[in-house]
Amino acid sequence: MPRRGLMFKACRKCHFLVDFDSPVCPNCGSKDFSDDWRGLVIILDLSSETAKILEKVKPGKYAIEVY
Ligand SMILES: [Zn+2]
């Protein structure tokens, strides 16, 4: 079980949160994941201020910090 990541692991490259059984990040294609992450932001609308601040390119769930 993840220590504090609910049921997701976070991509170390782009912070995208993916299901534990996903082998690659659907956002950037990286296979480098961490189950040690904190904070969750959900990007629904890429024109939102949050998306601009975080420089995210794909709607979805992101970890704010990944260790
Ligand atoms: Zn990624």
N, CA, C, O and the ligand as a Tripos MOL2 file, in Angstrom:
@<TRIPOS>MOLECULE
protein
  269   267    68     0     0
PROTEIN
NO_CHARGES

@<TRIPOS>ATOM
      1 N           0.8450   -1.2010    0.0000 N.3       1 MET1
      2 CA          0.0000    0.0000    0.0000 C.3       1 MET1
      3 C           0.8750    1.2450    0.0000 C.2       1 MET1
      4 O           1.9410    1.2570    0.6160 O.2       1 MET1
      5 N           0.4390    2.2690   -0.6740 N.am      2 PRO2
      6 CA          1.2030    3.5160   -0.6620 C.3       2 PRO2
      7 C           1.1850    4.1230    0.7300 C.2       2 PRO2
      8 O           0.2380    3.9460    1.4950 O.2       2 PRO2
      9 N           2.2440    4.8350    1.0350 N.am      3 ARG3
     10 CA          2.3360    5.4120    2.3710 C.3       3 ARG3
     11 C           1.3500    6.5460    2.5730 C.2       3 ARG3
     12 O           0.6940    6.6200    3.6130 O.2       3 ARG3
     13 N           1.2380    7.4240    1.6020 N.am      4 ARG4
     14 CA          0.3250    8.5350    1.7810 C.3       4 ARG4
     15 C          -0.2980    8.9510    0.4590 C.2       4 ARG4
     16 O          -0.8540   10.0440    0.3500 O.2       4 ARG4
     17 N          -0.2130    8.1150   -0.5130 N.am      5 GLY5
     18 CA         -0.6520    8.5130   -1.8390 C.3       5 GLY5
     19 C          -1.9930    7.9750   -2.2560 C.2       5 GLY5
     20 O          -2.2740    7.8890   -3.4510 O.2       5 GLY5
     21 N          -2.8350    7.6070   -1.3040 N.am      6 LEU6
     22 CA         -4.1320    7.0480   -1.6630 C.3       6 LEU6
     23 C          -3.9320    5.8880   -2.6260 C.2       6 LEU6
     24 O          -3.1700    4.9700   -2.3230 O.2       6 LEU6
     25 N          -4.5930    5.9040   -3.7740 N.am      7 MET7
     26 CA         -4.4530    4.7750   -4.6840 C.3       7 MET7
     27 C          -3.7100    5.1460   -5.9540 C.2       7 MET7
     28 O          -3.8500    4.4850   -6.9830 O.2       7 MET7
     29 N          -2.9330    6.1910   -5.8770 N.am      8 PHE8
     30 CA         -2.2170    6.6300   -7.0690 C.3       8 PHE8
     31 C          -0.7190    6.6940   -6.8130 C.2       8 PHE8
     32 O          -0.2590    6.7970   -5.6750 O.2       8 PHE8
     33 N           0.0160    6.6320   -7.9010 N.am      9 LYS9
     34 CA          1.4350    6.9550   -7.8390 C.3       9 LYS9
     35 C           1.6450    8.1840   -8.7140 C.2       9 LYS9
     36 O           0.8760    8.4530   -9.6370 O.2       9 LYS9
     37 N           2.6980    8.9150   -8.4030 N.am     10 ALA10
     38 CA          2.9280   10.1790   -9.0960 C.3      10 ALA10
     39 C           4.1200   10.0560  -10.0370 C.2      10 ALA10
     40 O           5.1500    9.4830   -9.6810 O.2      10 ALA10
     41 N           3.9690   10.5940  -11.2250 N.am     11 CYS11
     42 CA          5.0720   10.6700  -12.1700 C.3      11 CYS11
     43 C           6.1030   11.6660  -11.6580 C.2      11 CYS11
     44 O           5.7600   12.8040  -11.3380 O.2      11 CYS11
     45 N           7.3710   11.2450  -11.5780 N.am     12 ARG12
     46 CA          8.3970   12.1560  -11.0690 C.3      12 ARG12
     47 C           8.7070   13.2710  -12.0610 C.2      12 ARG12
     48 O           9.2250   14.3230  -11.6880 O.2      12 ARG12
     49 N           8.3890   13.0310  -13.3000 N.am     13 LYS13
     50 CA          8.7340   14.0040  -14.3270 C.3      13 LYS13
     51 C           7.6960   15.1280  -14.4090 C.2      13 LYS13
     52 O           8.0510   16.3070  -14.4190 O.2      13 LYS13
     53 N           6.4280   14.7610  -14.4670 N.am     14 CYS14
     54 CA          5.3960   15.7860  -14.6750 C.3      14 CYS14
     55 C           4.3850   15.8590  -13.5320 C.2      14 CYS14
     56 O           3.4940   16.7080  -13.5440 O.2      14 CYS14
     57 N           4.5230   14.9630  -12.5370 N.am     15 HIS15
     58 CA          3.6620   14.9500  -11.3570 C.3      15 HIS15
     59 C           2.2580   14.4440  -11.6400 C.2      15 HIS15
     60 O           1.4000   14.5060  -10.7590 O.2      15 HIS15
     61 N           2.0060   13.9590  -12.8120 N.am     16 PHE16
     62 CA          0.6960   13.3890  -13.1300 C.3      16 PHE16
     63 C           0.4400   12.1710  -12.2410 C.2      16 PHE16
     64 O           1.3380   11.3590  -12.0230 O.2      16 PHE16
     65 N          -0.7840   12.0480  -11.7290 N.am     17 LEU17
     66 CA         -1.1250   10.9160  -10.8830 C.3      17 LEU17
     67 C          -1.7840    9.8370  -11.7210 C.2      17 LEU17
     68 O          -2.7530   10.0900  -12.4370 O.2      17 LEU17
     69 N          -1.2440    8.6280  -11.6220 N.am     18 VAL18
     70 CA         -1.7750    7.5170  -12.4050 C.3      18 VAL18
     71 C          -2.1040    6.3510  -11.4830 C.2      18 VAL18
     72 O          -1.5890    6.2680  -10.3680 O.2      18 VAL18
     73 N          -2.9550    5.4620  -11.9470 N.am     19 ASP19
     74 CA         -3.2770    4.2680  -11.1840 C.3      19 ASP19
     75 C          -2.0250    3.4170  -10.9870 C.2      19 ASP19
     76 O          -1.0970    3.4430  -11.7960 O.2      19 ASP19
     77 N          -2.0270    2.6670   -9.8970 N.am     20 PHE20
     78 CA         -0.8300    1.9020   -9.5700 C.3      20 PHE20
     79 C          -0.4860    0.8470  -10.6120 C.2      20 PHE20
     80 O           0.6750    0.4570  -10.7370 O.2      20 PHE20
     81 N          -1.4660    0.3880  -11.3490 N.am     21 ASP21
     82 CA         -1.1780   -0.6650  -12.3210 C.3      21 ASP21
     83 C          -0.8150   -0.1130  -13.7010 C.2      21 ASP21
     84 O          -0.6360   -0.8840  -14.6440 O.2      21 ASP21
     85 N          -0.7050    1.1900  -13.8280 N.am     22 SER22
     86 CA         -0.3010    1.7690  -15.1080 C.3      22 SER22
     87 C           1.2220    1.7560  -15.2430 C.2      22 SER22
     88 O           1.9150    2.2920  -14.3780 O.2      22 SER22
     89 N           1.7540    1.1570  -16.3030 N.am     23 PRO23
     90 CA          3.2040    1.0540  -16.4430 C.3      23 PRO23
     91 C           3.8790    2.3470  -16.8860 C.2      23 PRO23
     92 O           5.0380    2.5880  -16.5460 O.2      23 PRO23
     93 N           3.1800    3.1620  -17.6240 N.am     24 VAL24
     94 CA          3.7750    4.4240  -18.0890 C.3      24 VAL24
     95 C           2.8400    5.5830  -17.8020 C.2      24 VAL24
     96 O           1.6270    5.4150  -17.6820 O.2      24 VAL24
     97 N           3.4280    6.7510  -17.6960 N.am     25 CYS25
     98 CA          2.6430    7.9640  -17.4860 C.3      25 CYS25
     99 C           1.9070    8.3190  -18.7750 C.2      25 CYS25
    100 O           2.5340    8.4670  -19.8240 O.2      25 CYS25
    101 N           0.5780    8.4580  -18.7090 N.am     26 PRO26
    102 CA         -0.1770    8.8130  -19.9150 C.3      26 PRO26
    103 C           0.0470   10.2560  -20.3430 C.2      26 PRO26
    104 O          -0.3250   10.6480  -21.4490 O.2      26 PRO26
    105 N           0.6410   11.0220  -19.4840 N.am     27 ASN27
    106 CA          0.8560   12.4400  -19.7860 C.3      27 ASN27
    107 C           2.1770   12.6680  -20.5180 C.2      27 ASN27
    108 O           2.2120   13.3860  -21.5180 O.2      27 ASN27
    109 N           3.2610   12.0680  -20.0330 N.am     28 CYS28
    110 CA          4.5720   12.3470  -20.6200 C.3      28 CYS28
    111 C           5.3220   11.0980  -21.0630 C.2      28 CYS28
    112 O           6.3810   11.2020  -21.6810 O.2      28 CYS28
    113 N           4.7880    9.9170  -20.7550 N.am     29 GLY29
    114 CA          5.4230    8.6890  -21.2080 C.3      29 GLY29
    115 C           6.5310    8.1820  -20.2960 C.2      29 GLY29
    116 O           7.1570    7.1640  -20.5910 O.2      29 GLY29
    117 N           6.7790    8.8760  -19.1990 N.am     30 SER30
    118 CA          7.8290    8.4550  -18.2730 C.3      30 SER30
    119 C           7.4260    7.1860  -17.5290 C.2      30 SER30
    120 O           6.2420    6.9220  -17.3250 O.2      30 SER30
    121 N           8.4270    6.4070  -17.1280 N.am     31 LYS31
    122 CA          8.1670    5.2250  -16.3050 C.3      31 LYS31
    123 C           8.7320    5.4050  -14.8990 C.2      31 LYS31
    124 O           8.8570    4.4490  -14.1340 O.2      31 LYS31
    125 N           9.0680    6.6390  -14.5810 N.am     32 ASP32
    126 CA          9.6660    6.9290  -13.2840 C.3      32 ASP32
    127 C           8.5850    7.4580  -12.3470 C.2      32 ASP32
    128 O           8.1620    8.6090  -12.4530 O.2      32 ASP32
    129 N           8.1470    6.5980  -11.4270 N.am     33 PHE33
    130 CA          7.0540    6.9730  -10.5360 C.3      33 PHE33
    131 C           7.5030    6.9740   -9.0890 C.2      33 PHE33
    132 O           8.4920    6.3410   -8.7200 O.2      33 PHE33
    133 N           6.7550    7.6980   -8.2840 N.am     34 SER34
    134 CA          6.9690    7.6900   -6.8430 C.3      34 SER34
    135 C           5.6340    7.4930   -6.1550 C.2      34 SER34
    136 O           4.6230    8.0570   -6.5710 O.2      34 SER34
    137 N           5.6320    6.6820   -5.0890 N.am     35 ASP35
    138 CA          4.3960    6.5920   -4.3020 C.3      35 ASP35
    139 C           4.4730    7.5060   -3.0800 C.2      35 ASP35
    140 O           3.6250    7.4540   -2.1890 O.2      35 ASP35
    141 N           5.5040    8.3370   -3.0630 N.am     36 ASP36
    142 CA          5.6770    9.2710   -1.9560 C.3      36 ASP36
    143 C           5.4350   10.6800   -2.4660 C.2      36 ASP36
    144 O           6.3490   11.3460   -2.9510 O.2      36 ASP36
    145 N           4.2120   11.1170   -2.3520 N.am     37 TRP37
    146 CA          3.8500   12.4350   -2.8690 C.3      37 TRP37
    147 C           2.8310   13.0780   -1.9480 C.2      37 TRP37
    148 O           2.1710   12.4140   -1.1490 O.2      37 TRP37
    149 N           2.7230   14.3740   -2.0830 N.am     38 ARG38
    150 CA          1.7830   15.1230   -1.2430 C.3      38 ARG38
    151 C           1.0710   16.1850   -2.0620 C.2      38 ARG38
    152 O           1.6060   16.7380   -3.0230 O.2      38 ARG38
    153 N          -0.1440   16.4420   -1.6450 N.am     39 GLY39
    154 CA         -0.9110   17.4960   -2.2970 C.3      39 GLY39
    155 C          -1.5320   16.9940   -3.5760 C.2      39 GLY39
    156 O          -0.9190   16.2290   -4.3200 O.2      39 GLY39
    157 N          -2.7280   17.4170   -3.8230 N.am     40 LEU40
    158 CA         -3.4320   16.9570   -5.0110 C.3      40 LEU40
    159 C          -4.1390   18.1350   -5.6460 C.2      40 LEU40
    160 O          -4.8780   18.8630   -4.9830 O.2      40 LEU40
    161 N          -3.9100   18.3140   -6.9190 N.am     41 VAL41
    162 CA         -4.6370   19.3400   -7.6490 C.3      41 VAL41
    163 C          -5.2570   18.6760   -8.8710 C.2      41 VAL41
    164 O          -4.6130   17.8950   -9.5720 O.2      41 VAL41
    165 N          -6.5010   18.9990   -9.1050 N.am     42 ILE42
    166 CA         -7.1910   18.4280  -10.2640 C.3      42 ILE42
    167 C          -7.3720   19.5180  -11.3090 C.2      42 ILE42
    168 O          -8.0180   20.5370  -11.0610 O.2      42 ILE42
    169 N          -6.8030   19.2920  -12.4590 N.am     43 ILE43
    170 CA         -6.9180   20.2470  -13.5600 C.3      43 ILE43
    171 C          -8.0480   19.7850  -14.4750 C.2      43 ILE43
    172 O          -7.9700   18.7320  -15.1090 O.2      43 ILE43
    173 N          -9.0820   20.5870  -14.5240 N.am     44 LEU44
    174 CA        -10.2050   20.2570  -15.3930 C.3      44 LEU44
    175 C         -10.1970   21.1140  -16.6520 C.2      44 LEU44
    176 O         -10.6110   20.6840  -17.7290 O.2      44 LEU44
    177 N          -9.7170   22.3280  -16.4790 N.am     45 ASP45
    178 CA         -9.8000   23.3010  -17.5580 C.3      45 ASP45
    179 C          -8.4170   23.9250  -17.7460 C.2      45 ASP45
    180 O          -7.9030   24.5880  -16.8450 O.2      45 ASP45
    181 N          -7.8280   23.7140  -18.8990 N.am     46 LEU46
    182 CA         -6.4640   24.1720  -19.1180 C.3      46 LEU46
    183 C          -6.3630   25.6850  -19.2540 C.2      46 LEU46
    184 O          -5.2650   26.2410  -19.2330 O.2      46 LEU46
    185 N          -7.4880   26.3420  -19.3910 N.am     47 SER47
    186 CA         -7.4340   27.7970  -19.4660 C.3      47 SER47
    187 C          -7.5330   28.4230  -18.0770 C.2      47 SER47
    188 O          -7.4620   29.6430  -17.9350 O.2      47 SER47
    189 N          -7.6970   27.5880  -17.0590 N.am     48 SER48
    190 CA         -7.8250   28.1170  -15.7030 C.3      48 SER48
    191 C          -6.5080   28.6820  -15.2110 C.2      48 SER48
    192 O          -5.4390   28.3370  -15.7160 O.2      48 SER48
    193 N          -6.5970   29.5450  -14.2300 N.am     49 GLU49
    194 CA         -5.3940   30.1400  -13.6560 C.3      49 GLU49
    195 C          -4.5150   29.0730  -13.0150 C.2      49 GLU49
    196 O          -3.2880   29.1470  -13.0810 O.2      49 GLU49
    197 N          -5.1430   28.0890  -12.4000 N.am     50 THR50
    198 CA         -4.3650   27.0360  -11.7510 C.3      50 THR50
    199 C          -3.5100   26.2930  -12.7610 C.2      50 THR50
    200 O          -2.3370   26.0170  -12.5060 O.2      50 THR50
    201 N          -4.0810   25.9750  -13.8840 N.am     51 ALA51
    202 CA         -3.3320   25.2580  -14.9140 C.3      51 ALA51
    203 C          -2.1740   26.0950  -15.4280 C.2      51 ALA51
    204 O          -1.0950   25.5680  -15.7000 O.2      51 ALA51
    205 N          -2.3890   27.3760  -15.5610 N.am     52 LYS52
    206 CA         -1.3180   28.2550  -16.0400 C.3      52 LYS52
    207 C          -0.1850   28.3400  -15.0320 C.2      52 LYS52
    208 O           0.9910   28.2880  -15.3920 O.2      52 LYS52
    209 N          -0.5540   28.4700  -13.7740 N.am     53 ILE53
    210 CA          0.4660   28.5870  -12.7300 C.3      53 ILE53
    211 C           1.3010   27.3130  -12.6730 C.2      53 ILE53
    212 O           2.5240   27.3760  -12.5390 O.2      53 ILE53
    213 N           0.6540   26.1690  -12.7730 N.am     54 LEU54
    214 CA          1.3580   24.8940  -12.6410 C.3      54 LEU54
    215 C           1.9790   24.4420  -13.9540 C.2      54 LEU54
    216 O           2.7350   23.4700  -13.9810 O.2      54 LEU54
    217 N           1.6710   25.1300  -15.0320 N.am     55 GLU55
    218 CA          2.2100   24.7990  -16.3490 C.3      55 GLU55
    219 C           1.8930   23.3660  -16.7620 C.2      55 GLU55
    220 O           2.7380   22.6590  -17.3090 O.2      55 GLU55
    221 N           0.6600   22.9560  -16.4890 N.am     56 LYS56
    222 CA          0.2370   21.6170  -16.8790 C.3      56 LYS56
    223 C          -0.3710   21.6550  -18.2740 C.2      56 LYS56
    224 O          -0.9460   22.6590  -18.6930 O.2      56 LYS56
    225 N          -0.2330   20.5560  -18.9700 N.am     57 VAL57
    226 CA         -0.6670   20.5330  -20.3540 C.3      57 VAL57
    227 C          -1.8400   19.5930  -20.5970 C.2      57 VAL57
    228 O          -2.4370   19.6180  -21.6730 O.2      57 VAL57
    229 N          -2.1720   18.7770  -19.6290 N.am     58 LYS58
    230 CA         -3.2190   17.7940  -19.8280 C.3      58 LYS58
    231 C          -4.1470   17.8140  -18.6230 C.2      58 LYS58
    232 O          -3.6650   17.8520  -17.4910 O.2      58 LYS58
    233 N          -5.4610   17.7890  -18.8250 N.am     59 PRO59
    234 CA         -6.3690   17.7080  -17.6840 C.3      59 PRO59
    235 C          -6.1340   16.4190  -16.9130 C.2      59 PRO59
    236 O          -5.8040   15.3880  -17.4990 O.2      59 PRO59
    237 N          -6.3010   16.4800  -15.6300 N.am     60 GLY60
    238 CA         -6.1150   15.2850  -14.8160 C.3      60 GLY60
    239 C          -5.7060   15.6450  -13.4080 C.2      60 GLY60
    240 O          -5.7840   16.7980  -12.9840 O.2      60 GLY60
    241 N          -5.2660   14.6190  -12.6920 N.am     61 LYS61
    242 CA         -4.8780   14.8110  -11.3060 C.3      61 LYS61
    243 C          -3.3620   14.9190  -11.2190 C.2      61 LYS61
    244 O          -2.6340   14.1360  -11.8310 O.2      61 LYS61
    245 N          -2.9030   15.8870  -10.4600 N.am     62 TYR62
    246 CA         -1.4640   16.0820  -10.2910 C.3      62 TYR62
    247 C          -1.0980   16.1620   -8.8210 C.2      62 TYR62
    248 O          -1.8560   16.6970   -8.0110 O.2      62 TYR62
    249 N           0.0530   15.6350   -8.4850 N.am     63 ALA63
    250 CA          0.5950   15.8350   -7.1460 C.3      63 ALA63
    251 C           1.3230   17.1750   -7.1200 C.2      63 ALA63
    252 O           1.9600   17.5740   -8.0950 O.2      63 ALA63
    253 N           1.2160   17.8450   -6.0060 N.am     64 ILE64
    254 CA          1.9180   19.1230   -5.8880 C.3      64 ILE64
    255 C           3.3860   18.8820   -5.5690 C.2      64 ILE64
    256 O           4.2600   19.5510   -6.1210 O.2      64 ILE64
    257 N           3.6630   17.9340   -4.6850 N.am     65 GLU65
    258 CA          5.0470   17.6050   -4.3580 C.3      65 GLU65
    259 C           5.2740   16.1180   -4.5650 C.2      65 GLU65
    260 O           4.4570   15.2960   -4.1500 O.2      65 GLU65
    261 N           6.3820   15.7720   -5.2050 N.am     66 VAL66
    262 CA          6.7510   14.3810   -5.4160 C.3      66 VAL66
    263 C           8.1610   14.1770   -4.8830 C.2      66 VAL66
    264 O           9.0630   14.9590   -5.1840 O.2      66 VAL66
    265 N           8.3520   13.1160   -4.0850 N.am     67 TYR67
    266 CA          9.6520   12.8760   -3.4720 C.3      67 TYR67
    267 C          10.3540   11.6730   -4.1000 C.2      67 TYR67
    268 O          11.4660   11.3290   -3.7000 O.2      67 TYR67
    269 ZN          4.5750   12.1020  -16.4960 Zn       68 ZN68
@<TRIPOS>BOND
     1     1     2 1
     2     2     3 1
     3     3     4 2
     4     3     5 am
     5     5     6 1
     6     6     7 1
     7     7     8 2
     8     7     9 am
     9     9    10 1
    10    10    11 1
    11    11    12 2
    12    11    13 am
    13    13    14 1
    14    14    15 1
    15    15    16 2
    16    15    17 am
    17    17    18 1
    18    18    19 1
    19    19    20 2
    20    19    21 am
    21    21    22 1
    22    22    23 1
    23    23    24 2
    24    23    25 am
    25    25    26 1
    26    26    27 1
    27    27    28 2
    28    27    29 am
    29    29    30 1
    30    30    31 1
    31    31    32 2
    32    31    33 am
    33    33    34 1
    34    34    35 1
    35    35    36 2
    36    35    37 am
    37    37    38 1
    38    38    39 1
    39    39    40 2
    40    39    41 am
    41    41    42 1
    42    42    43 1
    43    43    44 2
    44    43    45 am
    45    45    46 1
    46    46    47 1
    47    47    48 2
    48    47    49 am
    49    49    50 1
    50    50    51 1
    51    51    52 2
    52    51    53 am
    53    53    54 1
    54    54    55 1
    55    55    56 2
    56    55    57 am
    57    57    58 1
    58    58    59 1
    59    59    60 2
    60    59    61 am
    61    61    62 1
    62    62    63 1
    63    63    64 2
    64    63    65 am
    65    65    66 1
    66    66    67 1
    67    67    68 2
    68    67    69 am
    69    69    70 1
    70    70    71 1
    71    71    72 2
    72    71    73 am
    73    73    74 1
    74    74    75 1
    75    75    76 2
    76    75    77 am
    77    77    78 1
    78    78    79 1
    79    79    80 2
    80    79    81 am
    81    81    82 1
    82    82    83 1
    83    83    84 2
    84    83    85 am
    85    85    86 1
    86    86    87 1
    87    87    88 2
    88    87    89 am
    89    89    90 1
    90    90    91 1
    91    91    92 2
    92    91    93 am
    93    93    94 1
    94    94    95 1
    95    95    96 2
    96    95    97 am
    97    97    98 1
    98    98    99 1
    99    99   100 2
   100    99   101 am
   101   101   102 1
   102   102   103 1
   103   103   104 2
   104   103   105 am
   105   105   106 1
   106   106   107 1
   107   107   108 2
   108   107   109 am
   109   109   110 1
   110   110   111 1
   111   111   112 2
   112   111   113 am
   113   113   114 1
   114   114   115 1
   115   115   116 2
   116   115   117 am
   117   117   118 1
   118   118   119 1
   119   119   120 2
   120   119   121 am
   121   121   122 1
   122   122   123 1
   123   123   124 2
   124   123   125 am
   125   125   126 1
   126   126   127 1
   127   127   128 2
   128   127   129 am
   129   129   130 1
   130   130   131 1
   131   131   132 2
   132   131   133 am
   133   133   134 1
   134   134   135 1
   135   135   136 2
   136   135   137 am
   137   137   138 1
   138   138   139 1
   139   139   140 2
   140   139   141 am
   141   141   142 1
   142   142   143 1
   143   143   144 2
   144   143   145 am
   145   145   146 1
   146   146   147 1
   147   147   148 2
   148   147   149 am
   149   149   150 1
   150   150   151 1
   151   151   152 2
   152   151   153 am
   153   153   154 1
   154   154   155 1
   155   155   156 2
   156   155   157 am
   157   157   158 1
   158   158   159 1
   159   159   160 2
   160   159   161 am
   161   161   162 1
   162   162   163 1
   163   163   164 2
   164   163   165 am
   165   165   166 1
   166   166   167 1
   167   167   168 2
   168   167   169 am
   169   169   170 1
   170   170   171 1
   171   171   172 2
   172   171   173 am
   173   173   174 1
   174   174   175 1
   175   175   176 2
   176   175   177 am
   177   177   178 1
   178   178   179 1
   179   179   180 2
   180   179   181 am
   181   181   182 1
   182   182   183 1
   183   183   184 2
   184   183   185 am
   185   185   186 1
   186   186   187 1
   187   187   188 2
   188   187   189 am
   189   189   190 1
   190   190   191 1
   191   191   192 2
   192   191   193 am
   193   193   194 1
   194   194   195 1
   195   195   196 2
   196   195   197 am
   197   197   198 1
   198   198   199 1
   199   199   200 2
   200   199   201 am
   201   201   202 1
   202   202   203 1
   203   203   204 2
   204   203   205 am
   205   205   206 1
   206   206   207 1
   207   207   208 2
   208   207   209 am
   209   209   210 1
   210   210   211 1
   211   211   212 2
   212   211   213 am
   213   213   214 1
   214   214   215 1
   215   215   216 2
   216   215   217 am
   217   217   218 1
   218   218   219 1
   219   219   220 2
   220   219   221 am
   221   221   222 1
   222   222   223 1
   223   223   224 2
   224   223   225 am
   225   225   226 1
   226   226   227 1
   227   227   228 2
   228   227   229 am
   229   229   230 1
   230   230   231 1
   231   231   232 2
   232   231   233 am
   233   233   234 1
   234   234   235 1
   235   235   236 2
   236   235   237 am
   237   237   238 1
   238   238   239 1
   239   239   240 2
   240   239   241 am
   241   241   242 1
   242   242   243 1
   243   243   244 2
   244   243   245 am
   245   245   246 1
   246   246   247 1
   247   247   248 2
   248   247   249 am
   249   249   250 1
   250   250   251 1
   251   251   252 2
   252   251   253 am
   253   253   254 1
   254   254   255 1
   255   255   256 2
   256   255   257 am
   257   257   258 1
   258   258   259 1
   259   259   260 2
   260   259   261 am
   261   261   262 1
   262   262   263 1
   263   263   264 2
   264   263   265 am
   265   265   266 1
   266   266   267 1
   267   267   268 2
@<TRIPOS>SUBSTRUCTURE
     1 MET1         2 RESIDUE 1 A MET
     2 PRO2         6 RESIDUE 1 A PRO
     3 ARG3        10 RESIDUE 1 A ARG
     4 ARG4        14 RESIDUE 1 A ARG
     5 GLY5        18 RESIDUE 1 A GLY
     6 LEU6        22 RESIDUE 1 A LEU
     7 MET7        26 RESIDUE 1 A MET
     8 PHE8        30 RESIDUE 1 A PHE
     9 LYS9        34 RESIDUE 1 A LYS
    10 ALA10       38 RESIDUE 1 A ALA
    11 CYS11       42 RESIDUE 1 A CYS
    12 ARG12       46 RESIDUE 1 A ARG
    13 LYS13       50 RESIDUE 1 A LYS
    14 CYS14       54 RESIDUE 1 A CYS
    15 HIS15       58 RESIDUE 1 A HIS
    16 PHE16       62 RESIDUE 1 A PHE
    17 LEU17       66 RESIDUE 1 A LEU
    18 VAL18       70 RESIDUE 1 A VAL
    19 ASP19       74 RESIDUE 1 A ASP
    20 PHE20       78 RESIDUE 1 A PHE
    21 ASP21       82 RESIDUE 1 A ASP
    22 SER22       86 RESIDUE 1 A SER
    23 PRO23       90 RESIDUE 1 A PRO
    24 VAL24       94 RESIDUE 1 A VAL
    25 CYS25       98 RESIDUE 1 A CYS
    26 PRO26      102 RESIDUE 1 A PRO
    27 ASN27      106 RESIDUE 1 A ASN
    28 CYS28      110 RESIDUE 1 A CYS
    29 GLY29      114 RESIDUE 1 A GLY
    30 SER30      118 RESIDUE 1 A SER
    31 LYS31      122 RESIDUE 1 A LYS
    32 ASP32      126 RESIDUE 1 A ASP
    33 PHE33      130 RESIDUE 1 A PHE
    34 SER34      134 RESIDUE 1 A SER
    35 ASP35      138 RESIDUE 1 A ASP
    36 ASP36      142 RESIDUE 1 A ASP
    37 TRP37      146 RESIDUE 1 A TRP
    38 ARG38      150 RESIDUE 1 A ARG
    39 GLY39      154 RESIDUE 1 A GLY
    40 LEU40      158 RESIDUE 1 A LEU
    41 VAL41      162 RESIDUE 1 A VAL
    42 ILE42      166 RESIDUE 1 A ILE
    43 ILE43      170 RESIDUE 1 A ILE
    44 LEU44      174 RESIDUE 1 A LEU
    45 ASP45      178 RESIDUE 1 A ASP
    46 LEU46      182 RESIDUE 1 A LEU
    47 SER47      186 RESIDUE 1 A SER
    48 SER48      190 RESIDUE 1 A SER
    49 GLU49      194 RESIDUE 1 A GLU
    50 THR50      198 RESIDUE 1 A THR
    51 ALA51      202 RESIDUE 1 A ALA
    52 LYS52      206 RESIDUE 1 A LYS
    53 ILE53      210 RESIDUE 1 A ILE
    54 LEU54      214 RESIDUE 1 A LEU
    55 GLU55      218 RESIDUE 1 A GLU
    56 LYS56      222 RESIDUE 1 A LYS
    57 VAL57      226 RESIDUE 1 A VAL
    58 LYS58      230 RESIDUE 1 A LYS
    59 PRO59      234 RESIDUE 1 A PRO
    60 GLY60      238 RESIDUE 1 A GLY
    61 LYS61      242 RESIDUE 1 A LYS
    62 TYR62      246 RESIDUE 1 A TYR
    63 ALA63      250 RESIDUE 1 A ALA
    64 ILE64      254 RESIDUE 1 A ILE
    65 GLU65      258 RESIDUE 1 A GLU
    66 VAL66      262 RESIDUE 1 A VAL
    67 TYR67      266 RESIDUE 1 A TYR
    68 ZN68       269 GROUP 0 **** ****
